[in-house]
Each structure stands twice: as structure tokens, then as C-alpha cells.
Amino acid sequence: MLNPVMNDTKWDELRLAMYALDPTPAWSTLSTNGYRYGPDSSGFIIFRIGGYKDIVHVDIHVETSDQRDLVRSALKKIHVPGEETADRFRVFGYLENAHVADYV
């Protein structure tokens, strides 16, 4: 069973924080129906189309160490459930019952 860990307000904070970065990072999503979208590098303007209720997670792809630092700083300011890997940040919209997430 999936449990929501984000709400529309937090998704909007994420969208605005990423859109404000220069360059805007590419992103991709996984939906509750299994559909994967992206990566999309056109920016976070279209991120909210269709709403946020079906986003299991969003991956924010980073290409350089400078971009990584900018994304990390922006995520820490808005305090979202997620993780950092070698090539991306993942922000969770839902977690399974046994899964616990750190906050970026």
C-alpha cells in the first residue's frame, strides 16, 4: 500500500524552486499507474499539468557538480522527502508502508 508523503503545496514549492534554477534541471516522474514520463529538460513549467496526486516520485537529474550543489541547496530549503544518488535526486510523493525516507 502506498502512503502519501507530499501535498500540493510541497509539490508547488518543489516546482518553483527547480524552475528558479539556472539552468533548470531535467526531471522525470513515475506515476501510480506505472507510467514513466521524461526525462524532460523543458523546465518545470509543465510539471503541474494534470496535478500531483499520482506522482510516486520525481527524479531531478543533475549534470555537473555545480548544478548538484544548486539543486541540493534548493531542496534543503523546502525540506522534502527524498534521496541523493550519483546522478540525480529523487523526491518521493508516496512511500510503501515499510519504506522510510530521509529528507533532503
C-alpha positions as CSV (number, residue, x, y, z in Angstrom):
1,M,0.0,0.0,0.0
2,L,1.3,3.5,-0.9
3,N,1.1,6.3,1.6
4,P,1.3,9.9,0.5
5,V,4.2,11.9,1.9
6,M,3.8,15.1,-0.2
7,N,0.9,17.5,-0.7
8,D,0.1,20.1,-3.5
9,T,1.7,22.9,-1.5
10,K,5.0,21.0,-1.2
11,W,4.9,20.0,-4.9
12,D,4.4,23.6,-5.8
13,E,7.4,24.6,-3.7
14,L,9.5,22.0,-5.4
15,R,8.3,23.1,-8.9
16,L,9.0,26.8,-8.2
17,A,12.4,26.0,-6.6
18,M,13.6,24.0,-9.5
19,Y,12.2,26.4,-12.1
20,A,14.2,29.2,-10.4
21,L,17.5,27.5,-11.0
22,D,19.6,28.4,-14.0
23,P,19.9,26.1,-15.8
24,T,16.7,24.4,-14.9
25,P,17.4,20.7,-14.3
26,A,15.8,17.9,-16.3
27,W,13.3,15.8,-14.5
28,S,11.3,12.6,-14.8
29,T,8.4,11.0,-12.9
30,L,6.8,7.7,-12.1
31,S,3.0,7.7,-11.7
32,T,0.9,5.4,-9.6
33,N,-0.3,3.7,-12.8
34,G,3.3,2.7,-13.7
35,Y,3.7,5.4,-16.4
36,R,7.1,6.9,-16.6
37,Y,7.5,10.4,-18.0
38,G,10.7,12.1,-19.1
39,P,13.4,13.0,-18.7
40,D,12.1,16.4,-19.7
41,S,14.5,19.3,-19.9
42,S,12.0,21.9,-21.0
43,G,11.7,23.1,-17.4
44,F,9.3,22.7,-14.5
45,I,6.5,24.8,-16.0
46,I,4.6,21.8,-17.3
47,F,5.3,19.8,-14.2
48,R,2.0,20.6,-12.6
49,I,-0.2,19.9,-15.6
50,G,-2.6,17.2,-14.6
51,G,-2.0,17.7,-10.9
52,Y,0.3,15.9,-8.5
53,K,-1.9,13.3,-6.9
54,D,-0.5,10.4,-9.0
55,I,3.3,11.1,-8.7
56,V,5.1,8.3,-6.9
57,H,8.4,10.1,-7.3
58,V,10.1,12.7,-9.3
59,D,13.8,12.4,-10.3
60,I,15.8,15.6,-10.7
61,H,18.7,14.9,-13.0
62,V,22.0,16.7,-12.4
63,E,24.8,17.0,-14.9
64,T,27.5,18.9,-13.1
65,S,28.8,19.3,-9.6
66,D,27.7,23.0,-9.6
67,Q,24.2,22.0,-10.6
68,R,24.1,19.3,-7.9
69,D,25.1,21.9,-5.3
70,L,22.3,24.3,-6.5
71,V,19.7,21.5,-6.5
72,R,20.7,20.2,-3.1
73,S,20.6,23.7,-1.6
74,A,17.1,24.4,-3.1
75,L,15.8,21.0,-1.8
76,K,17.1,21.6,1.7
77,K,15.3,24.9,1.8
78,I,12.0,23.3,1.1
79,H,12.6,20.1,3.1
80,V,11.2,17.3,1.0
81,P,11.3,13.5,1.5
82,G,13.9,12.1,-0.8
83,E,17.4,10.8,-1.5
84,E,20.5,11.7,-3.4
85,T,22.3,9.4,-5.8
86,A,25.3,9.7,-8.1
87,D,23.3,11.2,-11.0
88,R,20.0,12.5,-9.5
89,F,17.8,13.5,-6.6
90,R,14.6,11.6,-6.0
91,V,11.7,13.3,-4.3
92,F,9.0,10.9,-3.1
93,G,5.3,11.6,-3.4
94,Y,4.3,8.2,-2.0
95,L,6.1,5.6,0.1
96,E,5.3,1.9,0.7
97,N,4.3,1.0,4.3
98,A,7.7,-0.3,5.3
99,H,9.8,2.3,3.5
100,V,11.2,5.3,5.4
101,A,12.7,8.3,3.6
102,D,15.2,10.9,4.7
103,Y,14.6,14.5,4.0
104,V,16.8,16.3,1.5
